[in-house]
Amino acid sequence: MVSPHARKLLALAGASWSFAAAAEHLADFCGPRTCDQTIRAVCYEEAAQMADWLHADPAAGAGFAAAAGDIEFQTDGTMANTREGWREMRLGIFAKRQRGNPATADEWDTRRLPPPARVLFGGIETAEHFGPRIRRWAGRLGVRQAAAVTVLGDGADWIRNQTRKQLPGAQQVLDIYHASEHLSDCAKVLYGEGAPGARAWVEEGREALLRAGAAGVQAYLAAERDAVRSTAKRAALAEVSGYFERRAEALGYAGRLALGQSIGSGLVEGACKQVIGRRMKQTGARWRVRRANRMATLCCTFHGDTRKTYWYHCLN
């Protein structure tokens, strides 16, 4: 029999390290000795109860609904090694962030934004199955108007398609770092990889994006296209131009900077690495899909703002 307080400790350890390492660390840090199999069992059992609570108890979304700030949604995927091979685990984050100080295009990467309230969820699912979870979570968190949400993402088709379907009217924003990567790929063709001129060209193109969005970057690319004759270079410029043209509505960086709002999807990219990847991509780890999804629930809850509410519910 494991007490509720001990279950909390074991679940936290199991979500932070491998089950074997968790057993060792608990003994070193706190004194209690238990085996990795006990920690494993507690984690899976607690995750199942946690999932039921998250889906059924209004308290799970009450803190987020009461928080102040602009609503953001970010989503991305990372690979997990399962018994059936590598599968994509999709991760979503709803965040509420108060606005920071207004910023210019020159300050985009040096300004500091207030930390957001956030709720994470994820699992090994197809985009078609994951998409409806976005809408359901929005409802749990008190998001009544999808148009009040800003979707920040890397421009992947599945993200655009699902968020447009599940959050109709939401503002789309292409993560500025991914926008820069597409400029960088083009610069490699124009100047050669690692060439001094390539970096300057990317910085100028990003500044055009930050200052004038779609119109700015298209004018920048058109001027470059007029100056080159190489078929390969013109093709690279046409490709990146088409990429930004298809995402023209998602390039409104200047307005968001002026309002002190975010223009990047670093929250979810960091979570894919630190919340999911660090725990679930350890050497030799191969998960059953059902257990991987339970562990994702545990990890997401521990790294989001529902953690304290859940344990208050369990311990009182």
C-alpha positions in Angstrom: 0.0 0.0 0.0 1.4 3.4 -1.0 0.1 6.5 0.7 -1.1 9.5 -1.3 1.9 11.6 -0.4 4.2 8.8 -1.3 2.4 8.3 -4.6 3.0 12.0 -5.4 6.7 11.6 -4.7 7.1 8.4 -6.7 5.1 9.8 -9.7 7.3 13.0 -9.7 10.4 10.9 -9.6 9.2 8.5 -12.3 8.3 11.5 -14.6 11.7 13.0 -14.1 14.1 10.0 -14.5 14.0 6.4 -15.7 12.3 4.1 -13.2 15.6 2.6 -12.1 17.3 6.0 -11.7 14.2 7.3 -9.9 14.5 4.6 -7.3 18.2 5.4 -6.7 17.6 9.2 -6.5 14.7 8.8 -4.0 17.0 6.8 -1.7 19.8 9.4 -2.0 17.6 12.5 -1.7 14.9 11.4 0.7 15.8 8.1 2.3 12.8 5.9 1.3 13.8 2.8 -0.6 11.6 1.3 -3.2 12.1 -0.7 -6.4 11.8 0.5 -10.0 8.8 -1.8 -10.6 6.8 -0.1 -7.8 7.6 3.3 -9.2 6.6 2.1 -12.7 3.3 0.7 -11.4 2.5 3.9 -9.4 3.3 6.1 -12.4 1.0 4.2 -14.8 -1.8 4.0 -12.2 -1.5 7.7 -11.3 -1.4 8.8 -15.0 -4.7 6.9 -15.7 -6.4 8.6 -12.7 -4.8 11.9 -13.8 -6.3 11.6 -17.3 -9.7 10.9 -15.9 -9.5 13.9 -13.6 -8.2 16.2 -16.4 -11.1 15.2 -18.7 -13.9 15.4 -16.1 -13.2 17.9 -13.3 -13.9 21.6 -14.1 -11.2 22.5 -11.6 -8.6 21.3 -14.1 -9.1 24.3 -16.3 -10.2 26.8 -13.7 -6.8 28.3 -13.0 -6.1 28.9 -16.7 -9.5 30.4 -17.2 -8.9 32.8 -14.4 -5.4 33.8 -15.5 -4.8 37.2 -17.2 -3.2 37.6 -20.6 -3.5 36.8 -24.3 -4.3 33.2 -25.3 -1.7 31.3 -27.3 -1.7 27.8 -28.7 1.4 26.0 -29.8 1.8 22.4 -31.0 4.6 20.3 -32.5 5.7 16.7 -32.6 8.6 14.6 -31.5 9.5 10.9 -32.1 9.2 8.2 -29.4 10.5 4.7 -29.8 7.7 2.1 -29.3 7.4 -1.6 -29.6 6.0 -1.0 -33.1 8.9 1.3 -34.1 9.3 5.1 -34.0 6.1 7.0 -33.7 5.3 10.6 -33.6 4.1 12.0 -30.3 2.2 15.3 -30.7 2.4 17.8 -27.9 0.0 20.8 -27.5 0.3 23.8 -25.1 -2.3 26.4 -24.3 -0.7 29.4 -22.8 -1.9 32.8 -21.4 0.7 35.4 -21.4 0.5 39.0 -20.2 2.0 41.5 -22.7 5.5 42.7 -22.3 7.0 46.1 -23.3 6.5 47.2 -26.9 9.5 46.2 -29.1 11.0 47.1 -32.4 12.3 44.7 -35.1 15.8 45.3 -33.7 14.7 44.1 -30.3 12.9 40.9 -31.3 15.5 38.5 -29.8 16.7 40.5 -26.8 13.4 41.5 -25.1 12.0 39.6 -22.2 8.3 38.5 -22.0 6.4 37.7 -18.9 6.2 33.9 -18.1 2.8 32.4 -19.2 0.3 30.3 -17.4 0.3 27.0 -19.4 -1.4 23.7 -19.8 0.2 20.8 -21.7 -1.2 17.7 -23.3 0.1 15.1 -25.7 0.1 11.6 -27.0 1.0 9.2 -29.8 -1.8 10.0 -32.2 -2.4 10.8 -35.9 -3.0 14.5 -36.6 -6.7 13.6 -37.3 -7.1 12.2 -33.8 -5.0 14.8 -32.1 -6.9 17.7 -33.7 -10.2 17.3 -31.8 -8.3 17.2 -28.5 -7.3 20.8 -29.2 -10.9 21.9 -29.4 -11.8 19.9 -26.3 -9.0 21.4 -24.3 -10.0 24.9 -25.4 -13.4 24.2 -23.9 -12.0 22.9 -20.6 -9.8 25.9 -20.3 -12.7 28.4 -20.8 -11.7 29.5 -24.3 -15.1 30.6 -25.7 -13.9 32.5 -28.8 -11.4 30.7 -31.0 -10.7 34.0 -32.7 -9.1 35.2 -29.4 -6.4 32.5 -29.8 -3.1 33.0 -31.6 -1.6 29.8 -33.0 2.2 29.9 -33.1 3.8 27.1 -35.1 6.5 25.9 -37.4 4.3 26.1 -40.5 3.8 22.4 -40.9 0.7 21.6 -42.9 -0.8 19.3 -40.3 -0.6 22.1 -37.7 -2.2 24.7 -40.0 -4.9 22.3 -41.2 -5.9 21.1 -37.7 -5.8 24.4 -35.9 -7.8 26.1 -38.7 -10.4 23.3 -38.3 -10.4 23.2 -34.5 -9.9 26.9 -33.7 -11.6 28.6 -36.6 -10.7 32.3 -36.8 -7.6 32.0 -34.7 -4.7 34.1 -35.8 -1.9 32.1 -37.3 1.8 33.2 -36.7 4.7 31.4 -38.3 7.5 30.9 -35.7 10.1 33.5 -36.6 13.0 31.0 -36.1 11.5 28.6 -38.7 10.9 31.5 -41.0 14.6 32.3 -40.6 15.5 28.7 -41.4 13.8 28.9 -44.8 15.7 32.1 -45.6 18.9 30.3 -44.5 18.3 27.4 -46.8 17.9 29.8 -49.7 21.1 31.6 -48.7 23.1 28.4 -48.9 22.2 28.2 -52.6 22.8 31.9 -53.2 26.1 32.2 -51.4 27.3 28.7 -50.4 27.0 27.1 -47.0 28.9 29.1 -44.3 29.8 32.0 -46.7 30.0 35.4 -44.9 27.5 36.9 -47.2 24.9 34.3 -46.4 24.4 35.3 -42.8 24.1 39.0 -43.7 21.5 38.1 -46.4 19.4 36.1 -43.9 19.5 38.9 -41.3 18.4 41.4 -43.9 15.6 39.1 -45.0 14.4 38.5 -41.4 14.4 42.3 -40.8 12.2 42.7 -43.8 9.8 40.1 -42.4 9.8 41.7 -38.9 9.2 45.2 -40.2 6.7 44.6 -43.1 5.6 41.0 -43.0 4.6 39.3 -46.3 5.0 42.5 -48.4 8.5 43.2 -46.9 9.9 39.7 -47.5 8.4 39.4 -51.0 10.0 42.8 -52.0 13.3 41.6 -50.6 13.2 38.4 -52.5 12.1 40.0 -55.7 15.0 42.4 -55.6 17.4 39.5 -55.2 15.8 37.6 -58.0 16.2 40.5 -60.4 19.9 40.6 -59.6 20.7 36.9 -60.3 20.8 34.9 -63.5 21.6 31.4 -62.2 18.8 28.9 -62.7 19.5 27.2 -59.4 19.5 30.5 -57.5 16.3 31.8 -59.1 14.6 28.4 -58.4 15.7 28.7 -54.7 14.3 32.2 -54.5 11.1 31.2 -56.1 10.7 28.3 -53.7 11.1 30.4 -50.6 8.9 33.1 -52.1 6.2 30.5 -52.6 6.6 29.3 -49.0 6.0 32.8 -47.6 3.2 33.5 -50.0 1.3 30.4 -48.8 1.7 31.7 -45.2 1.2 35.4 -45.9 -1.5 35.7 -43.2 0.9 34.3 -40.6 3.7 36.9 -40.9 2.2 39.8 -38.8 5.3 40.2 -36.6 5.5 44.0 -36.5 2.0 44.3 -34.9 2.7 41.7 -32.3 6.1 43.2 -31.4 4.5 46.6 -31.0 1.9 45.0 -28.6 4.5 43.2 -26.6 3.4 39.7 -27.8 5.3 36.6 -28.6 6.4 35.7 -32.2 7.9 32.3 -31.6 6.9 28.7 -30.7 9.7 28.1 -28.3 7.4 26.9 -25.5 6.4 23.8 -27.4 9.7 23.1 -28.9 11.4 23.3 -25.5 8.7 21.0 -24.1 9.3 18.4 -26.9 12.9 18.3 -25.8 12.8 18.7 -22.1 9.3 17.4 -21.1 9.0 14.5 -23.5 12.4 13.9 -25.1 14.5 14.0 -21.9 12.3 11.4 -20.2 11.1 9.2 -23.0 14.1 9.1 -25.4 16.6 7.5 -23.0 19.0 4.9 -24.2 17.3 1.6 -24.7 13.7 2.9 -24.0 11.0 1.2 -26.0 7.4 2.0 -25.0 4.1 0.3 -25.5 1.9 3.0 -27.0 -0.6 2.9 -24.2 2.1 3.3 -21.6 3.9 6.0 -23.6 0.6 8.0 -23.6 0.2 7.6 -19.9 3.7 8.8 -19.3 3.1 11.8 -21.6 0.0 12.7 -19.4 2.2 12.5 -16.3 5.0 14.5 -17.7 2.7 17.2 -19.2 0.8 17.6 -16.0 3.9 17.9 -13.9 5.3 20.6 -16.2 2.0 22.5 -16.5 -0.1 24.6 -14.2 -2.6 21.8 -13.5 -0.1 19.9 -11.2 -0.9 21.7 -8.0 -4.6 21.5 -8.5 -4.5 17.8 -9.2 -2.5 17.0 -6.1 -4.7 19.2 -4.0 -7.7 17.2 -5.3 -5.9 13.9 -4.5 -4.7 14.8 -1.0 -7.8 16.6 0.3 
